[in-house]
Amino acid sequence: MPTFNPLVARLSPPPVPSVAAWARDYDGGHGPLIDLSQAVPGYPPQADMLTWLGEAASSREAAGYGPIEGEASLRAAYATHVAELYGAPLAARHVQITAGCNQAFAAAVIALVQAGDTVLMTNPYFFNHETTLSMLGINVDLVPCDAADRFVPDIETIEASLHPRVRALALVSPNNPTGAVYPADRLADIYDLCRRKGIWLILDETYRDFLDDTTKPPHAIFSREGWQSHFVSLYSFSKSYCIPGHRIGAITGGVQMIQQIAKVMDNLQICAPRVGQMALVKAIPSLAAWRDENRREIGRRRAAMQAVMAGLQGWKLESIGAYFAYVRHPYPDISAEFVAAKLAALAGVVCLPGDYFGEIQEGFLRFAFANADVETIGLLRRRLEDFKLPGI
């Protein structure tokens, strides 16, 4: 009898649908369901964006294959945007368009790392990164991050985790699941370490458009000499433009890196979806003010989440930023998965358990607060105050 690939078969089912199933037992007794499980924008796309998507969808051009590296016009528009953001000389040739940021990560890893090699990630980590590496036969080693340091990785700990089989370090900033924002000087030190050790730094910057401080670039790595040989930046258009269903992401890397990734993309998908690409060519320069207002709105939701957690007995907000709050729950001897399942069924609050993001994360829950407005977030405090596990 044929068998499945054990590297895939051993993986757990996709976590978000599994968590959504817990809410089916909620009887509505505390009010409407509060869904803080998935990182999706809690507001619709801008009206012009919907028009541009519709126009692109009805075009004959969008029905055909596009360039493997992405629409030339989008690569140029995005490169101009990134060059302005980082104050660095970037061009279209440095950009590969992908079908979302998960695909960007997979394509970059396939281009850089062989089966049997090792990629370092932080603990906690973004689970899709870990499962992607696992199904490719790539080993994963973890760099522990301390709640006392707001889960920002320590340079000495990273260096101590390196060994000859490590080919890359994969980071996410602003972080998923903790929301932690890695300071620019820390990222510079990490880049310098990776360069000295001859490994790649893969930085997922999906949530960078929701940083508080927009007066400075998130980092200065693109201005460093020789960055093309050691650094890759990943991005998703899903959050900033509210189009997760259109699956558009981007890789920014050296020209030789993009050439290798194009080989991977030709086998993964041939080209990213063209409708979203065509609309984004217009959206990137036109919707800057709209994106900035969304950044401020997410900031208001973050403040509402902080107010909910302030002085809440038994609960502790350990880290918050961009889209996520990482919260220590009041039951240290009980797995986060069990607590989250009961929180959904008994209190109507859906979130992800820390168990899904790495070892020794059983004491934490991830609240994706960007998915709810300020008023809805305010309802969370009473739900958490009243929540008690049965029999405890």
C-alpha positions in Angstrom: 0.0 0.0 0.0 1.5 3.4 -0.9 2.5 5.6 2.0 2.7 9.4 2.5 5.9 11.4 2.7 6.8 11.0 6.5 8.2 14.6 6.6 4.6 15.8 5.8 2.6 13.1 7.5 4.2 13.8 10.9 3.1 17.4 10.9 0.1 18.6 12.8 -3.0 19.8 10.9 -3.0 23.5 10.0 -3.5 25.3 13.4 -6.0 28.1 12.6 -8.8 25.9 11.3 -8.2 23.6 14.3 -8.6 26.5 16.7 -11.7 27.8 14.9 -13.4 24.5 15.7 -13.1 25.2 19.4 -15.5 28.1 19.1 -18.3 25.8 17.9 -19.0 24.9 21.5 -19.5 28.5 22.6 -23.1 29.1 23.5 -23.0 32.9 23.1 -23.7 33.5 26.8 -21.1 36.2 27.1 -21.9 38.1 23.9 -20.6 37.8 20.4 -17.6 35.7 19.6 -14.3 37.6 19.8 -11.9 36.1 17.2 -8.3 37.0 17.9 -6.9 33.9 16.3 -5.6 34.8 12.8 -3.6 37.8 11.7 -6.0 39.4 9.3 -6.9 43.1 8.9 -10.1 43.9 10.8 -11.2 46.5 8.2 -11.9 46.3 4.4 -9.7 47.2 1.5 -9.8 50.8 0.3 -12.5 51.4 -2.3 -10.1 52.3 -5.1 -8.2 49.1 -4.4 -11.4 47.1 -5.0 -11.9 49.0 -8.2 -8.4 48.3 -9.5 -8.7 44.6 -8.6 -12.0 44.4 -10.5 -10.5 46.1 -13.5 -7.5 43.8 -13.5 -9.6 40.7 -13.1 -11.6 41.6 -16.1 -8.6 42.1 -18.3 -7.4 39.6 -20.9 -3.8 40.2 -19.8 -4.4 38.9 -16.2 -5.7 35.6 -17.6 -2.4 34.7 -19.1 1.0 33.8 -17.6 3.1 36.6 -16.3 6.9 37.0 -15.8 8.3 34.5 -13.3 9.9 37.2 -11.3 6.7 39.2 -11.2 5.2 42.1 -13.2 8.0 44.5 -14.2 5.8 47.4 -13.2 5.2 46.0 -9.7 8.8 45.1 -9.1 9.8 48.7 -10.0 7.1 50.3 -7.9 7.9 48.1 -4.9 11.7 48.6 -5.3 11.1 52.4 -5.4 9.0 52.2 -2.2 11.6 50.0 -0.3 14.5 52.2 -1.5 12.7 55.3 -0.1 11.8 53.5 3.2 15.4 52.3 3.8 17.3 55.1 2.0 19.2 52.5 0.0 19.9 52.0 -3.8 17.4 49.2 -4.6 16.0 48.5 -8.0 13.5 46.2 -9.7 16.2 43.6 -10.3 16.4 43.1 -6.5 12.8 42.1 -6.2 11.0 38.7 -6.7 7.2 38.7 -6.4 5.6 35.6 -4.8 2.2 34.2 -4.0 2.3 35.5 -0.4 5.0 35.7 2.2 4.8 32.0 3.2 5.8 31.2 -0.4 8.5 33.8 -0.2 10.0 32.1 2.7 9.7 28.6 1.1 11.3 29.9 -2.2 14.1 31.6 -0.3 14.9 28.6 1.8 14.9 26.2 -1.2 17.3 28.5 -2.9 19.7 28.8 0.1 19.6 25.7 2.1 19.9 21.9 1.4 18.1 19.1 3.0 20.1 18.0 6.1 21.4 21.5 6.7 20.1 23.6 9.7 18.3 26.9 9.9 18.2 28.7 13.2 14.9 30.3 14.4 13.9 32.0 17.6 11.8 30.3 20.3 9.0 31.2 20.1 8.8 31.0 16.3 6.3 31.4 13.5 4.9 27.9 13.0 4.6 28.0 9.2 8.4 28.6 9.0 9.1 25.6 11.2 6.7 23.3 9.2 8.1 24.5 5.9 11.6 23.6 7.0 10.5 20.3 8.4 8.8 19.1 5.2 11.9 20.0 3.2 14.1 17.9 5.4 15.9 20.9 6.8 16.8 20.7 10.5 15.7 23.5 12.9 17.6 24.7 15.9 16.1 27.2 18.2 17.5 30.4 19.8 15.7 30.9 23.1 14.2 34.4 23.7 13.4 35.6 27.2 10.2 37.3 28.2 12.3 39.6 30.4 13.9 40.9 27.2 10.5 41.3 25.5 11.5 38.2 23.3 14.2 40.1 21.4 17.0 37.7 20.5 20.3 38.2 22.3 23.4 38.3 20.0 25.5 36.1 22.4 22.8 33.5 22.5 22.6 33.4 18.7 26.3 33.0 18.4 26.4 30.2 20.9 23.7 28.4 18.9 25.8 28.4 15.7 27.5 25.2 14.4 29.0 24.1 11.1 25.7 22.8 9.7 23.8 26.1 10.2 23.2 27.8 6.8 20.8 30.6 7.8 19.1 32.4 10.6 15.4 33.2 10.1 13.9 36.1 12.0 10.5 37.9 12.0 10.3 41.5 13.0 7.9 42.9 14.1 7.6 39.4 15.5 4.9 36.8 15.1 3.8 35.6 17.7 5.1 38.0 20.3 4.8 41.4 18.5 8.4 42.2 19.6 10.1 44.8 17.4 13.8 44.2 17.0 15.8 47.4 17.4 17.8 48.5 14.3 21.1 48.3 16.2 20.3 44.7 17.3 19.5 43.7 13.7 22.8 45.3 12.6 24.7 43.3 15.1 22.9 40.1 14.0 23.7 40.9 10.4 27.4 41.4 11.2 27.5 38.1 13.0 25.9 36.3 10.1 28.3 37.9 7.7 31.3 36.9 9.9 30.1 33.3 10.1 29.2 33.1 6.4 25.5 32.4 6.8 22.3 34.0 5.5 20.0 36.3 7.5 16.4 35.8 6.3 14.2 38.6 7.8 10.4 38.4 7.5 9.2 42.0 7.6 5.5 41.3 7.0 4.4 43.7 9.7 6.9 46.6 9.3 4.2 49.0 8.0 2.6 49.0 11.5 5.7 50.2 13.4 5.1 53.2 15.7 8.2 55.1 14.7 8.1 56.0 11.0 10.9 58.6 11.1 13.6 56.0 10.9 13.9 52.9 8.7 13.4 49.5 10.5 17.1 48.8 9.9 20.1 49.9 7.8 21.2 46.5 6.4 20.4 47.5 2.8 23.0 50.2 3.1 25.8 47.9 4.2 28.4 46.9 1.7 28.0 43.4 0.5 24.5 42.9 1.9 23.5 41.0 -1.2 25.6 38.0 -0.2 24.2 37.5 3.3 20.7 39.2 3.6 17.2 38.5 2.3 14.1 40.5 3.2 10.6 39.1 2.9 7.3 41.0 2.8 3.6 40.5 2.4 1.1 42.9 0.9 -1.8 41.1 2.7 -1.9 43.2 5.8 -1.0 46.7 4.5 -3.5 46.5 1.6 -6.1 44.2 3.2 -5.8 41.6 0.3 -4.8 38.3 1.9 -7.0 36.4 -0.5 -5.0 37.7 -3.5 -1.8 36.1 -2.1 1.0 38.6 -3.1 4.3 38.8 -1.3 7.9 39.9 -2.2 11.5 39.0 -1.7 14.2 41.6 -1.7 17.7 40.3 -2.3 20.8 40.4 -4.4 20.6 40.0 -8.1 22.2 36.6 -8.0 19.8 35.5 -5.3 16.8 36.6 -7.3 18.1 34.6 -10.3 18.2 31.5 -8.1 14.8 32.1 -6.7 13.3 32.5 -10.2 14.3 28.8 -10.8 12.4 27.8 -7.7 9.3 29.9 -8.5 9.1 28.5 -12.0 8.5 25.1 -10.4 6.3 26.3 -7.5 3.9 28.5 -9.4 5.4 29.9 -12.6 4.1 33.4 -11.6 2.3 35.0 -8.7 -1.4 35.9 -9.2 -1.5 38.7 -11.7 -4.7 40.5 -10.6 -3.3 41.6 -7.3 0.0 42.5 -8.9 -1.7 44.8 -11.4 -3.7 46.5 -8.7 -0.7 47.0 -6.4 1.1 49.0 -9.1 -1.5 51.7 -8.6 -2.0 51.2 -4.9 1.6 51.5 -3.7 2.0 55.2 -4.7 -1.6 56.2 -4.3 -2.6 54.7 -0.9 0.2 56.0 1.3 -2.1 58.2 3.4 -4.7 55.4 3.7 -1.9 52.9 4.8 -0.7 55.5 7.4 -4.2 55.9 8.9 -4.4 52.1 9.2 -1.1 52.1 11.0 -2.5 54.6 13.5 -5.7 52.5 13.8 -3.7 49.5 14.7 -1.9 51.6 17.2 -5.2 52.5 18.8 -6.1 48.8 18.9 -2.7 48.1 20.5 -3.4 50.7 23.2 -6.9 49.2 23.8 -5.2 45.8 24.3 -2.7 47.3 26.8 -5.6 48.8 28.7 -7.4 45.5 28.8 -4.4 43.8 30.3 -3.4 46.5 32.8 -3.8 45.2 36.3 -5.7 42.1 35.2 -5.2 39.6 38.0 -3.6 36.4 36.9 -2.9 37.5 33.4 0.3 39.2 32.2 1.1 41.0 29.0 4.6 40.0 28.2 5.1 41.6 24.8 3.0 43.6 22.3 3.5 45.2 18.9 2.3 45.4 15.4 -0.5 42.8 15.2 0.1 40.7 18.3 0.0 40.5 22.1 1.8 37.6 23.8 0.1 37.0 27.1 1.0 34.8 30.0 -2.2 32.9 31.2 -3.0 32.2 34.9 -2.6 28.4 34.7 1.2 27.7 34.6 0.7 23.9 35.1 -1.8 23.5 32.3 -1.0 23.5 28.6 -1.9 26.6 26.6 -3.7 24.5 24.1 -6.1 23.3 26.8 -6.6 26.8 28.2 -7.2 28.3 24.7 -9.7 25.6 23.9 -11.7 26.3 27.1 -11.4 30.1 26.6 -13.0 29.7 23.2 -15.8 27.3 24.3 -16.6 29.0 27.7 -15.8 32.7 27.1 -16.2 33.1 23.4 -12.6 34.3 22.9 -10.6 32.6 20.2 -6.8 32.9 20.3 -3.8 30.7 19.5 -1.9 28.8 22.2 1.8 29.3 22.8 2.3 25.6 22.4 1.9 26.1 18.6 4.9 28.5 18.6 7.6 26.3 20.1 8.9 24.4 23.1 8.3 25.7 26.6 5.6 28.1 25.3 2.8 26.4 27.2 2.3 29.3 29.5 1.4 31.8 26.8 -1.5 32.8 24.5 -1.3 34.9 21.3 -4.0 37.5 20.8 -4.1 38.9 17.2 -5.7 42.2 18.3 -5.5 43.8 14.8 -8.5 41.6 13.9 -10.9 43.4 16.2 -11.9 47.1 16.7 -11.3 49.1 19.8 -14.8 48.5 21.2 -14.5 44.7 20.7 -11.1 44.6 22.3 -12.6 46.4 25.3 -15.0 43.5 25.8 -12.1 41.2 26.4 -11.3 42.4 29.9 -14.6 41.2 31.4 -14.3 37.9 29.6 -10.8 37.3 31.0 -11.8 38.4 34.5 -14.7 36.0 34.6 -12.8 33.0 33.0 -12.2 30.1 35.2 -11.2 26.6 34.2 -13.7 24.0 35.4 -12.6 22.2 38.6 -9.7 24.5 39.3 
